[in-house]
Amino acid sequence: MSRSLVIKVTAGQDAPERCSQAFTVASVAASSGVDVSLWLTGESAWFALPGRAAEFSLPEAAPLPDLLDAVLAAGRVTLCTQCAARRSIGPDDVIDGIRIAGAATFVAEVLPDGVQALVY
């Protein structure tokens, strides 16, 4: 049976190590052929905007734009509806390939058999 990985990242510039860990795990899994869905919530919501990942820096960590690109190339990236609304981010504002969806979509992704969900 094939397994899927859903990663919800709640941290951004406010908790850089936790943020980087989430993006690293998502990109490694996606690059390894795992079906990956990365959810941007809380402060990570800002990384759905063009150029914002390039502003992120953490010593000894892979560049966030590279990690995000890897997930976009081989998996799915979703921006939380409420998180987007609280930051006045609309569908026309986000990087191509990033969708905006809510809790019902998240629940639908994490409940099937063979899915592992992680929250950072």
DRENTIDREN-74035 format. One record per residue: residue in one letter; z negated, x negated, y of N, C-alpha, C in turn. Coordinates in steps of 0.2 Angstrom, whole numbers, padded with zeros to 4 digits, always signed. Layout:
BEGIN
AZXYZXYZXY
...
***
This chain:
BEGIN
M+0000-0004-0006+0000+0000+0000+0000-0004+0006
S+0004-0003+0011+0004-0006+0017-0001-0004+0022
R-0004-0008+0025-0010-0007+0030-0008-0007+0037
S-0011-0003+0041-0009-0004+0048-0015-0006+0052
L-0015-0008+0058-0020-0011+0062-0020-0008+0069
V-0025-0004+0071-0025-0001+0078-0031-0005+0081
I-0029-0008+0087-0034-0012+0091-0035-0009+0098
K-0041-0007+0099-0042-0004+0106-0046-0010+0110
V-0043-0012+0115-0046-0017+0120-0049-0013+0126
T-0055-0014+0127-0058-0011+0133-0060-0016+0138
A-0059-0022+0137-0061-0028+0142-0055-0031+0145
G-0056-0033+0151-0050-0036+0155-0053-0043+0158
Q-0052-0044+0164-0054-0049+0168-0062-0050+0168
D-0065-0044+0167-0073-0043+0167-0076-0047+0161
A-0072-0047+0155-0075-0050+0149-0069-0054+0146
P-0067-0060+0149-0061-0063+0147-0060-0065+0139
E-0066-0067+0136-0066-0069+0129-0064-0064+0125
R-0068-0058+0126-0067-0052+0122-0060-0050+0123
C-0057-0050+0129-0050-0047+0130-0045-0052+0126
S-0046-0058+0127-0042-0063+0124-0042-0062+0116
Q-0048-0061+0113-0048-0060+0106-0044-0054+0104
A-0045-0049+0107-0041-0043+0105-0033-0044+0105
F-0031-0047+0111-0024-0048+0111-0022-0053+0106
T-0026-0058+0105-0024-0064+0100-0023-0060+0093
V-0028-0057+0091-0028-0053+0084-0022-0049+0084
A-0021-0045+0089-0015-0040+0089-0009-0044+0088
S-0008-0049+0092-0001-0053+0092+0000-0057+0085
V-0006-0060+0082-0005-0063+0076-0004-0058+0070
A-0007-0052+0071-0005-0047+0065+0002-0045+0066
A+0004-0043+0072+0011-0041+0073+0016-0046+0071
S+0015-0052+0073+0019-0058+0071+0019-0059+0063
S+0014-0057+0060+0014-0058+0053+0017-0052+0049
G+0019-0047+0053+0022-0041+0049+0018-0035+0048
V+0012-0035+0051+0007-0030+0051+0010-0025+0056
D+0009-0018+0054+0010-0013+0059+0005-0013+0064
V+0006-0014+0070+0000-0015+0075+0001-0010+0081
S-0004-0007+0082-0004-0003+0088-0010-0005+0093
L-0008-0008+0099-0013-0010+0104-0014-0005+0109
W-0020-0003+0110-0022+0002+0115-0026-0002+0121
L-0023-0001+0127-0026-0004+0133-0030+0002+0136
T-0037+0001+0136-0042+0005+0139-0046+0002+0144
G-0050+0005+0148-0055+0002+0153-0051-0003+0157
E-0054-0009+0158-0052-0014+0162-0045-0017+0160
S-0044-0017+0153-0038-0019+0151-0032-0015+0153
A-0033-0009+0155-0027-0005+0158-0023-0008+0163
W-0026-0013+0167-0022-0016+0172-0016-0020+0169
F-0017-0023+0163-0012-0027+0160-0005-0023+0158
A-0005-0016+0159+0001-0012+0158+0005-0013+0163
L+0003-0016+0169+0007-0017+0175+0011-0024+0175
P+0017-0024+0177+0021-0030+0177+0017-0035+0181
G+0017-0041+0178+0014-0047+0182+0006-0048+0181
R+0003-0042+0179-0005-0043+0179-0007-0047+0173
A-0004-0048+0167-0006-0052+0162-0005-0059+0164
A-0001-0061+0168+0000-0068+0171-0005-0070+0175
E-0009-0065+0178-0015-0067+0182-0021-0069+0178
F-0021-0067+0172-0027-0068+0167-0027-0076+0165
S-0032-0079+0165-0033-0086+0163-0039-0087+0159
L-0039-0090+0153-0045-0092+0150-0043-0099+0146
P-0048-0104+0148-0047-0110+0145-0046-0110+0137
E-0042-0114+0134-0041-0115+0127-0038-0108+0124
A-0036-0104+0128-0033-0097+0125-0025-0097+0126
A-0022-0094+0121-0015-0093+0122-0014-0089+0129
P-0008-0090+0132-0007-0086+0138-0006-0078+0137
L-0010-0074+0140-0009-0067+0139-0002-0064+0139
P+0002-0066+0144+0009-0063+0144+0012-0065+0137
D+0011-0070+0134+0014-0072+0128+0012-0067+0122
L+0005-0066+0122+0002-0062+0117+0005-0055+0118
L+0005-0052+0124+0007-0046+0125+0014-0045+0123
D+0019-0050+0125+0026-0050+0123+0026-0049+0115
A+0022-0053+0112+0023-0053+0104+0021-0046+0102
V+0016-0043+0104+0014-0036+0102+0020-0031+0104
L+0023-0032+0110+0028-0027+0112+0034-0028+0108
A+0035-0034+0105+0041-0036+0101+0041-0033+0094
A+0035-0033+0092+0034-0031+0084+0029-0025+0083
G+0026-0023+0088+0022-0017+0087+0022-0012+0093
R+0017-0009+0094+0016-0004+0099+0011-0005+0104
V+0012-0004+0111+0006-0004+0116+0006+0002+0119
T+0000+0005+0120-0002+0011+0123-0007+0010+0128
L-0006+0013+0134-0011+0014+0139-0014+0020+0139
C-0021+0021+0139-0025+0027+0139-0023+0031+0145
T-0022+0037+0144-0020+0042+0149-0025+0043+0154
Q-0032+0043+0152-0037+0044+0157-0038+0037+0161
C-0037+0032+0158-0038+0025+0161-0033+0024+0166
A-0027+0026+0164-0021+0026+0169-0022+0030+0175
A-0024+0036+0174-0025+0041+0179-0031+0038+0184
R-0036+0036+0181-0042+0033+0186-0039+0027+0190
R-0034+0024+0188-0032+0018+0192-0025+0020+0195
S-0023+0026+0195-0017+0029+0199-0011+0025+0196
I-0011+0024+0189-0005+0021+0186-0001+0026+0183
G+0005+0027+0184+0010+0032+0181+0015+0029+0177
P+0019+0033+0173+0023+0030+0168+0029+0026+0171
D+0030+0027+0177+0035+0022+0181+0033+0016+0183
D+0026+0015+0183+0023+0009+0185+0022+0004+0179
V+0022+0006+0173+0021+0001+0167+0027-0003+0165
I+0025-0008+0161+0030-0013+0158+0034-0008+0153
D+0041-0010+0153+0045-0006+0148+0042-0007+0141
G+0042-0002+0138+0040-0002+0131+0032+0000+0130
I+0029+0001+0135+0022+0003+0135+0022+0010+0137
R+0019+0014+0132+0018+0021+0133+0011+0023+0136
I+0011+0029+0138+0004+0032+0141+0003+0038+0136
A-0003+0037+0133-0005+0043+0128-0013+0043+0128
G-0015+0049+0126-0022+0050+0126-0026+0050+0119
A-0032+0053+0119-0036+0053+0114-0033+0056+0107
A-0030+0061+0108-0027+0065+0102-0022+0060+0098
T-0018+0056+0102-0014+0051+0099-0017+0046+0096
F-0023+0043+0099-0027+0038+0096-0030+0040+0090
V-0033+0046+0090-0036+0049+0083-0031+0050+0078
A-0025+0052+0080-0019+0053+0075-0017+0046+0072
E-0018+0041+0076-0016+0034+0073-0022+0031+0069
V-0028+0032+0070-0033+0029+0066-0036+0033+0060
L-0034+0039+0059-0036+0043+0054-0033+0042+0047
P-0026+0041+0047-0023+0040+0040-0026+0035+0036
D-0025+0036+0029-0027+0031+0024-0023+0024+0026
G-0026+0019+0025-0023+0012+0026-0023+0009+0033
V-0027+0013+0037-0027+0010+0044-0034+0007+0045
Q-0034+0001+0048-0040-0002+0050-0040-0002+0058
A-0046+0001+0061-0046+0001+0068-0052-0004+0070
L-0050-0008+0076-0055-0012+0079-0055-0011+0086
V-0061-0012+0089-0062-0011+0096-0066-0017+0099
Y-0062-0019+0104-0065-0025+0107-0067-0023+0114
***
